[in-house]
C-alpha cells in the first residue's frame, strides 16, 4: 500500500474537478437503465429554472426520491400541492420496523385523478420541490417544512468498481465497456493489458497454495469483523467455508473455529421488506434482493455469459481471507449481478447496521465498500447527501469506512470514496478512499485519482477466491479427444475455458479489490494489537471509544498519519482521528 502524501488543505479540502462532467459516464447500456427504471441526467437536457446551476451527469432512478422519513405528504402538505401541479404524488411506504426519523425511499407516481398521461421523472419533481422549499424557508410559519423539502435527494444508481470487459456481458457497470474498452479515452494498449484473451477482464486460474492458517477461537478471542456490502457469497468451501446446503447455501466453520464468513438473515429480510414496500407502492422496476446469497448466475436465459459482478463478493472475501485469516467477513448483499446498487438499499442497510452497532448488538470493525456514484451537484454530495450522515454515524462508533475510488480514469469525485477528502471530525474513525496499483507499484491506468484519493493498494491482476459453481456459456475455441490405442477414447484436450471457475480462483482487476486490501490489513493489525496489548487494544472491549483506539492504532501502525482536526472557526486543532 501507499499512503497519499498530499496534505489536506484546511477544513474543506475539496478541489475542482478537472474532467469534463458530461463525458465521464460515457454511454450507459439501455438494458441497465430499463432493468432498473433509471435515467442518465444529461447536463444539456436537464430540466430546471432560469438561473439554476447546470447539473453534472449522473444516473438516477426515475420513480423514487430519498426523503426525511417524517416528511408530510398528505392532504394540505406542501409536497402534495407542489407535485400535484405536475400530476405526481409522493408516497412514503409503510412497513414494520421503518424509522420515521431517518431517511426513507419514497415513491413518485401519477395522481389518481390525472386525466392526461404523466411522465414521472424524479429530477423534474426534485427541481420543483427545491424551488418551493426556498420560498417556504423564508417564512417562519413554513420554515420547518421548507427545510424538510430542501433535504430531498435523488436515489442514485451506484455501481461496483471492478474492471469489466466484453460488451456481450453488458460491459462496464456504467459505461458501455467501461473506461478500458469503448469511449474511455485511454487508448488500446493500456486497455488491453488488463483483459484476458476474448476480451474478459476476469479469468480462471489455478492456485497451489493452501489457505492461511486460521487460529482456533481459544487463541483469538473476539475476531475483528469486516463488513462487505456487495453481491453476497457463493460456494467456495476450502477457503471461505461457504457450501451448498438445503434451500440455498451455508457458511460454516470447523470444530473450535468460527466460520470465516457470516450472513445476517434478519438484516437481509429488512432490506427485502423495505425494497418490496417501495416496489409495491408504484416502483415496478425495482429489483428486490431477497436473500444473502449471490444470484442469479445469469441475468437473461439467452445470454450465456456470466454477469459482470457475479462472484464479486466472493472474490473480495478471498482477499480478506488471504490477508486477515483470523478475521470474519459479514457479507451483506445489496448489489445486483450487473454491478448495480440502489442508493436506498445501501442506505437502509447501513442505517440498520449503525443502529445495531450503536446498541451494542453487533460488532463491526471495518466496512469495505467497492461501489460508488458521481453526484450531479458537488454541494449536495458534500453537505447533504443522505449516505454521508449514516457513514458519519458509523465512523463516530469507531468503524473505519474504506471505499474504492472507481475505475473511470478520472479525477472527478466518486462517492462515498471522495468523502475521504473532507475535514476530519474529532473522535471519529476516518473514511479512506483507495485507488489501484499495478503489480509493479505504478498507478493502474483505469483507476480514478486526484487529491481525494488518500491510499493506493494492489488492484490490478489480483488473484482471489471465486465461486466454484460458476461455469458460463462460453466454450473453448476447440476441443478434441485423443485416441488411446486399444482402450477407446483418450483424455479430452482443449484450450482454456474462459468462464469455467470450478477450480475456485480467478484473476481480476479494479479498485474494487484495492479497497478490501486496506480493510483486511486493518483487521489483521487489530488481531496483532489485541494479543500484544489487550488492556488498551483488546477486541473484547465494547464501546465507541475502545473501537476508535483500535482503529487509529491499526491505521497508524500501517503508516496512516491523521490530519489535524479543525478547531472552532476552522482553525486546526482538537483531537486527531
C-alpha positions in Angstrom: 0.0 0.0 0.0 1.0 3.6 -0.5 -0.5 6.5 1.6 -1.1 9.8 -0.1 1.4 12.4 0.9 -0.7 15.3 -0.3 -1.6 17.5 2.7 -5.3 18.1 3.4 -5.6 21.8 2.7 -7.7 23.1 5.5 -11.2 22.4 6.8 -12.8 21.9 3.3 -10.1 20.3 1.2 -12.1 19.6 -2.0 -10.6 20.7 -5.2 -12.4 21.5 -8.5 -12.8 18.5 -10.8 -10.5 18.7 -13.9 -12.6 16.4 -16.1 -15.5 17.3 -18.3 -18.5 16.3 -16.2 -20.6 15.5 -19.3 -18.2 12.8 -20.6 -17.1 10.7 -17.7 -20.2 8.4 -17.7 -19.8 7.6 -21.3 -22.7 5.6 -22.9 -25.0 3.8 -20.5 -26.3 0.5 -21.7 -30.1 0.8 -22.3 -30.6 -2.7 -20.8 -29.3 -1.5 -17.4 -31.5 1.6 -17.5 -34.6 -0.4 -18.5 -33.9 -3.1 -15.9 -33.6 -0.7 -13.0 -36.0 2.1 -14.0 -33.3 4.7 -14.4 -32.2 7.6 -16.5 -29.0 9.4 -17.2 -29.1 13.0 -16.2 -27.6 14.9 -19.2 -26.5 18.4 -18.4 -27.5 19.8 -21.8 -31.0 18.3 -21.5 -31.8 18.6 -17.7 -35.0 20.4 -16.7 -34.5 23.4 -14.5 -35.4 27.0 -13.8 -33.8 30.2 -15.0 -30.6 30.9 -13.1 -30.2 27.3 -11.7 -26.6 25.9 -11.9 -26.0 23.4 -14.7 -26.0 19.9 -13.1 -23.4 17.3 -13.7 -24.1 13.9 -15.3 -25.3 11.1 -13.0 -27.6 8.2 -13.1 -30.8 8.2 -11.0 -34.0 6.1 -10.6 -36.9 7.9 -12.2 -39.7 6.9 -9.7 -38.0 7.3 -6.3 -36.6 10.0 -4.1 -34.7 9.9 -0.8 -36.7 11.9 1.8 -36.9 12.6 5.5 -39.0 9.8 7.0 -41.3 12.2 8.8 -41.9 14.4 5.7 -45.6 15.4 5.5 -47.1 14.1 2.2 -50.8 14.0 2.8 -53.6 16.5 2.2 -52.6 20.0 3.0 -48.8 19.3 2.8 -46.6 21.4 0.6 -45.2 18.3 -1.1 -48.7 17.3 -2.3 -49.5 20.7 -3.6 -46.3 21.2 -5.4 -46.2 17.8 -7.1 -49.9 17.9 -7.8 -49.3 20.7 -10.3 -47.0 18.2 -12.2 -49.6 15.4 -12.0 -47.5 13.5 -9.4 -47.7 12.5 -5.8 -45.1 11.3 -3.3 -45.7 8.2 -1.1 -43.6 7.1 1.8 -44.2 3.3 2.1 -45.0 2.0 5.5 -43.7 -1.3 6.9 -42.9 -2.8 10.3 -39.6 -1.5 11.6 -39.5 1.6 9.4 -37.7 4.5 11.1 -39.8 7.6 10.6 -36.9 9.8 11.9 -34.4 8.5 9.3 -34.1 8.8 5.6 -36.6 6.7 3.5 -37.0 5.8 -0.1 -40.3 7.4 -1.3 -42.2 6.7 -4.5 -43.3 9.2 -7.1 -46.4 8.2 -9.1 -49.1 9.8 -11.1 -52.0 11.3 -9.1 -55.1 9.1 -9.3 -57.2 12.0 -10.8 -54.8 12.6 -13.7 -56.7 13.0 -17.0 -53.7 13.0 -19.3 -50.6 10.8 -19.3 -48.0 11.8 -16.8 -44.3 11.3 -17.2 -42.9 10.6 -13.8 -39.4 12.0 -13.5 -37.6 12.3 -10.2 -35.3 15.1 -11.4 -38.2 17.3 -12.5 -40.0 16.6 -9.3 -36.9 17.5 -7.3 -36.4 20.8 -9.0 -40.0 21.8 -8.3 -39.7 20.8 -4.6 -36.4 22.6 -4.1 -37.6 25.8 -5.8 -40.7 25.8 -3.5 -38.5 24.9 -0.4 -36.5 28.2 -0.8 -39.7 30.2 -0.6 -41.1 28.2 2.4 -37.9 28.6 4.4 -38.1 32.4 4.1 -41.4 32.4 6.1 -41.1 31.5 9.8 -44.6 29.8 9.6 -43.4 27.3 7.0 -39.7 27.3 7.6 -39.6 23.7 9.1 -41.5 22.2 6.2 -39.3 24.1 3.7 -36.2 22.7 5.4 -37.5 19.2 5.1 -38.2 19.7 1.4 -34.7 21.0 0.8 -33.3 17.7 2.2 -34.9 15.6 -0.5 -32.4 13.9 -2.9 -32.3 11.7 -5.9 -31.9 8.0 -5.5 -28.7 7.3 -7.4 -27.6 4.1 -9.1 -24.3 3.2 -7.6 -22.0 0.8 -9.5 -19.3 -1.6 -8.4 -15.7 -0.9 -9.2 -14.2 -3.9 -11.0 -12.7 -3.6 -14.4 -15.0 -5.3 -17.0 -14.5 -6.4 -20.5 -16.6 -7.9 -23.2 -19.7 -5.8 -24.2 -21.7 -9.0 -24.5 -21.8 -9.1 -20.7 -23.1 -5.5 -20.8 -19.6 -4.1 -20.4 -18.8 -1.9 -17.5 -21.4 -1.2 -14.8 -22.0 2.3 -16.0 -20.2 2.8 -19.3 -20.7 0.5 -22.3 -17.5 -1.5 -21.9 -16.1 0.7 -19.1 -13.1 3.0 -19.5 -10.9 0.1 -20.7 -13.0 -0.6 -23.8 -15.1 1.9 -25.7 -15.1 5.6 -25.1 -12.7 5.6 -22.2 -10.0 7.8 -23.8 -7.2 5.6 -22.6 -6.1 4.0 -25.9 -5.9 0.4 -26.8 -2.6 -0.7 -25.3 -3.2 0.1 -21.6 -6.8 -1.2 -22.0 -5.8 -4.5 -23.5 -3.2 -5.1 -20.8 -6.0 -5.7 -18.2 -8.0 -8.1 -20.4 -7.8 -11.9 -20.8 -8.0 -13.5 -24.3 -11.5 -13.0 -25.6 -12.0 -9.6 -24.0 -12.8 -10.5 -20.4 -11.2 -8.8 -17.5 -11.9 -11.8 -15.3 -10.5 -15.2 -15.9 -10.0 -18.5 -14.1 -6.6 -19.5 -12.7 -5.2 -22.4 -10.6 -3.6 -21.7 -7.2 -1.4 -24.2 -5.4 -1.3 -22.5 -2.0 -3.3 -23.8 0.9 -5.4 -21.2 2.8 -3.6 -19.4 5.5 -3.9 -21.0 8.9 -7.0 -19.8 10.8 -6.3 -20.0 14.6 -8.9 -21.6 16.9 -11.3 -19.4 18.8 -9.5 -20.2 22.1 -6.4 -18.4 20.7 -8.1 -15.4 19.3 -11.0 -14.3 21.5 -13.3 -12.0 19.6 -12.4 -11.8 15.9 -12.3 -8.5 14.0 -15.3 -8.2 11.7 -15.0 -6.7 8.2 -18.4 -5.9 6.8 -18.6 -6.3 3.0 -21.7 -4.8 1.4 -21.7 -6.3 -2.0 -23.1 -9.2 -4.1 -23.1 -11.7 -1.3 -21.3 -15.0 -1.4 -21.4 -18.2 -3.4 -19.7 -21.6 -2.6 -16.0 -21.8 -2.1 -15.7 -24.3 0.6 -12.0 -24.9 1.0 -11.1 -21.2 1.6 -14.3 -19.5 2.7 -16.3 -22.3 4.2 -19.3 -21.5 2.0 -21.0 -24.5 0.6 -24.4 -25.7 -0.9 -27.0 -26.5 1.7 -30.7 -27.4 1.7 -32.6 -24.4 0.5 -29.5 -22.5 -0.6 -26.1 -22.2 0.9 -24.4 -22.1 4.3 -21.3 -20.5 5.8 -19.7 -23.0 8.2 -16.6 -23.3 10.4 -14.7 -26.2 11.8 -14.8 -27.6 15.4 -13.4 -25.0 17.7 -13.0 -22.4 14.9 -15.8 -19.9 14.0 -16.9 -19.6 10.4 -14.9 -17.1 8.4 -18.0 -15.8 6.6 -21.2 -14.7 8.2 -24.6 -13.6 6.9 -27.4 -11.8 8.7 -30.8 -13.1 7.5 -32.7 -10.7 9.7 -30.9 -7.8 8.1 -31.4 -9.2 4.6 -35.1 -9.6 5.4 -35.3 -6.0 6.4 -33.6 -4.9 3.2 -36.0 -7.0 1.2 -39.1 -5.7 3.1 -38.0 -2.1 2.6 -37.4 -2.6 -1.1 -40.6 -4.6 -1.6 -42.6 -1.9 0.1 -41.2 0.7 -2.4 -41.9 -1.6 -5.4 -45.5 -2.2 -4.2 -46.3 1.4 -3.9 -45.6 2.3 -7.6 -42.0 1.5 -8.4 -42.5 -1.6 -10.6 -38.9 -1.7 -12.0 -37.3 -2.1 -8.6 -35.4 -5.4 -8.5 -35.7 -6.8 -5.0 -32.8 -8.6 -3.3 -34.4 -11.3 -1.1 -31.5 -13.3 0.4 -27.9 -13.0 1.3 -26.5 -15.3 -1.5 -25.1 -14.1 -4.8 -27.6 -15.0 -7.5 -28.6 -15.5 -10.3 -25.6 -16.7 -12.2 -27.1 -15.4 -15.4 -29.3 -12.3 -15.9 -31.0 -13.4 -19.1 -31.7 -17.0 -20.2 -30.4 -16.4 -23.8 -27.2 -14.6 -22.6 -24.6 -17.3 -22.0 -22.1 -15.0 -20.3 -21.5 -14.7 -16.5 -22.8 -11.2 -15.5 -20.1 -8.6 -14.8 -20.3 -8.9 -11.0 -21.3 -12.5 -10.3 -18.6 -13.7 -7.8 -17.6 -10.1 -6.9 -18.3 -10.5 -3.2 -16.7 -13.9 -3.1 -13.6 -12.5 -4.7 -13.4 -9.7 -2.1 -13.9 -12.1 0.8 -11.0 -14.1 -0.5 -8.7 -11.1 -0.4 -9.6 -10.7 3.3 -9.1 -14.4 3.8 -5.6 -14.2 2.4 -4.5 -11.1 4.4 -6.5 -11.5 7.7 -7.2 -15.2 8.2 -8.3 -14.7 11.8 -10.9 -12.1 10.9 -14.6 -12.7 10.0 -16.4 -11.3 7.0 -20.0 -10.2 7.5 -21.4 -10.3 3.9 -24.5 -8.1 3.2 -26.0 -8.5 -0.2 -27.1 -5.1 -1.7 -25.5 -5.4 -5.2 -27.2 -6.9 -8.3 -25.1 -9.2 -10.6 -25.0 -6.5 -13.2 -23.0 -4.4 -10.7 -25.8 -2.0 -9.8 -26.7 -0.9 -6.2 -29.7 1.2 -5.3 -28.7 4.0 -3.0 -31.9 3.5 -1.0 -31.0 -0.2 -0.4 -27.4 0.7 0.7 -28.7 3.5 2.9 -31.2 1.2 4.6 -28.6 -1.5 5.2 -26.1 0.9 6.7 -28.8 2.5 8.9 -29.7 -0.9 10.3 -26.1 -1.8 10.9 -25.4 1.5 12.6 -28.3 1.1 14.9 -27.1 -2.4 15.9 -23.6 -1.2 16.4 -24.7 1.7 18.5 -26.9 -0.5 20.6 -24.1 -3.0 21.1 -26.0 -5.8 19.4 -23.4 -6.1 16.5 -19.7 -5.6 16.4 -18.2 -4.3 13.2 -14.6 -3.0 13.0 -14.2 -2.1 9.3 -16.6 -1.6 6.4 -15.4 -2.3 2.8 -17.4 -0.6 0.0 -16.4 -1.4 -3.6 -19.1 0.8 -5.2 -19.9 4.5 -5.8 -21.6 7.2 -7.8 -20.9 10.6 -9.4 -23.0 13.4 -7.9 -24.9 15.8 -10.0 -24.2 18.6 -7.6 -21.0 19.0 -5.6 -22.6 20.9 -2.8 -25.3 18.2 -2.4 -22.6 15.4 -2.2 -20.5 17.4 0.2 -23.1 18.7 2.7 -26.4 17.0 2.4 -26.1 13.6 0.6 -28.2 11.1 2.5 -25.4 8.5 2.8 -23.0 10.9 4.4 -24.7 11.2 7.8 -25.1 7.5 8.3 -21.4 6.9 7.3 -20.5 9.7 9.8 -22.6 7.9 12.5 -20.6 4.7 11.8 -17.2 6.4 12.0 -18.4 8.0 15.2 -18.7 4.5 16.6 -15.0 3.9 15.7 -15.7 2.0 12.5 -13.3 2.7 9.6 -15.1 3.0 6.2 -12.9 2.0 3.3 -14.2 2.9 -0.2 -13.0 2.1 -3.7 -12.0 5.1 -5.8 -13.6 3.8 -9.0 -12.4 2.8 -12.5 -13.1 5.8 -14.8 -9.5 7.1 -15.2 -11.0 10.4 -13.9 -10.3 12.9 -11.2 -14.0 13.6 -10.8 -15.1 12.8 -7.2 -16.6 9.4 -6.8 -18.8 8.9 -3.7 -18.6 7.7 -0.9 -14.8 7.4 -1.5 -14.4 11.2 -2.1 -15.6 12.0 1.4 -12.1 11.0 2.4 -11.1 14.5 1.4 -13.4 16.2 3.9 -12.0 17.7 7.1 -11.6 15.0 9.8 -14.0 15.0 12.7 -12.8 14.7 16.3 -13.4 11.3 17.9 -14.4 9.7 14.5 -12.6 7.0 12.6 -11.7 8.1 9.0 -13.3 7.5 5.7 -10.5 6.3 3.4 -10.5 6.2 -0.4 -8.4 3.6 -2.2 -7.0 3.7 -5.7 -5.5 0.8 -7.6 -1.8 -0.1 -8.1 -0.3 -2.4 -10.7 1.9 -5.3 -9.6 5.0 -3.1 -10.2 3.7 -0.4 -7.9 2.7 2.1 -10.5 -0.9 3.5 -10.5 -3.2 1.5 -12.7 -4.3 3.4 -15.8 -8.0 2.6 -15.1 -8.1 3.9 -11.6 -9.6 7.2 -10.6 -7.2 9.6 -9.0 -6.7 13.1 -7.6 -6.1 14.6 -4.2 -9.2 13.0 -2.8 -7.7 9.5 -3.2 -5.9 9.0 0.1 -4.5 5.4 -0.2 -3.2 3.3 -3.1 -3.3 -0.5 -2.9 -3.0 -3.5 -5.1 -5.9 -3.6 -7.6 -4.6 -5.0 -10.9 -4.2 -8.7 -11.8 -5.2 -9.7 -8.3 -5.8 -13.4 -7.6 -8.5 -14.5 -5.2 -11.3 -16.9 -4.5 -14.2 -17.3 -6.9 -17.4 -19.4 -6.7 -16.8 -23.0 -7.7 -20.4 -23.3 -9.0 -19.9 -20.7 -11.9 -19.4 -22.1 -15.4 -20.7 -19.7 -18.0 -21.8 -20.5 -21.6 -18.5 -19.5 -23.3 -16.7 -22.6 -24.7 -13.1 -23.3 -25.5 -12.2 -22.5 -29.1 -11.7 -26.1 -29.9 -12.0 -29.5 -28.3 -10.6 -32.9 -29.1 -10.3 -36.4 -27.7 -7.0 -38.1 -28.2 -7.5 -41.8 -29.1 -5.9 -44.3 -26.8 -4.9 -47.5 -28.8 -7.0 -50.4 -27.8 -8.7 -48.6 -24.9 -11.3 -46.4 -26.6 -11.3 -42.6 -26.4 -8.4 -41.0 -24.6 -8.3 -37.9 -22.4 -10.0 -34.7 -23.6 -7.8 -31.9 -24.7 -8.9 -28.3 -25.2 -7.8 -24.6 -24.8 -8.7 -22.7 -21.7 -12.4 -22.4 -20.9 -12.7 -18.6 -20.2 -15.6 -18.8 -17.8 -15.3 -22.1 -16.0 -14.4 -21.4 -12.4 -14.8 -24.9 -10.9 -11.2 -24.7 -9.5 -12.3 -21.8 -7.3 -9.9 -19.0 -8.2 -9.8 -16.1 -10.6 -7.6 -13.2 -11.7 -9.4 -9.8 -11.8 -8.6 -6.1 -11.7 -10.3 -3.0 -10.3 -10.3 -0.6 -7.4 -13.0 -3.0 -6.1 -10.1 -5.1 -5.0 -7.8 -2.4 -3.7 -10.3 -1.3 -1.0 -10.6 -4.7 0.7 -6.8 -5.0 0.9 -6.7 -2.0 3.2 -9.7 -3.2 5.1 -8.1 -6.6 5.6 -4.8 -5.1 6.7 -6.6 -3.1 9.3 -8.3 -6.2 10.6 -5.1 -8.2 10.6 -3.3 -5.5 12.6 -6.2 -5.5 15.1 -5.5 -9.1 15.8 -1.8 -8.4 16.4 -2.6 -5.5 18.7 -5.2 -7.5 20.5 -2.6 -10.1 21.5 0.2 -7.5 22.3 -1.8 -5.0 24.3 -5.2 -6.5 25.4 -5.7 -3.9 28.1 -5.8 -0.9 25.7 -6.5 -2.5 22.3 -8.4 -5.7 23.2 -11.1 -6.6 20.7 -13.4 -7.7 23.5 -13.6 -4.1 24.9 -17.1 -2.7 23.9 -18.0 0.9 23.1 -17.1 3.6 20.6 -14.0 4.8 22.5 -12.4 1.4 22.5 -13.3 0.8 18.9 -11.7 4.2 17.9 -8.5 3.3 19.8 -8.2 0.0 17.9 -8.9 1.6 14.5 -6.4 4.5 15.0 -3.7 2.2 16.3 -4.1 -0.2 13.4 -4.0 2.6 10.8 -1.1 4.4 12.4 0.9 1.2 12.5 0.2 0.7 8.8 1.5 4.2 8.1 -1.5 6.5 8.2 -1.0 10.0 9.5 -4.2 11.6 10.8 -4.8 15.2 9.6 -5.3 17.8 12.3 -9.0 18.3 13.2 -10.2 21.9 12.5 -11.0 23.7 15.7 -13.6 26.5 16.2 -13.8 28.8 13.3 -11.9 26.4 11.0 -8.6 26.7 12.8 -6.7 23.5 13.1 -6.7 21.8 16.4 -8.6 19.3 18.5 -8.2 15.6 18.8 -6.9 13.6 15.8 -8.7 10.6 14.3 
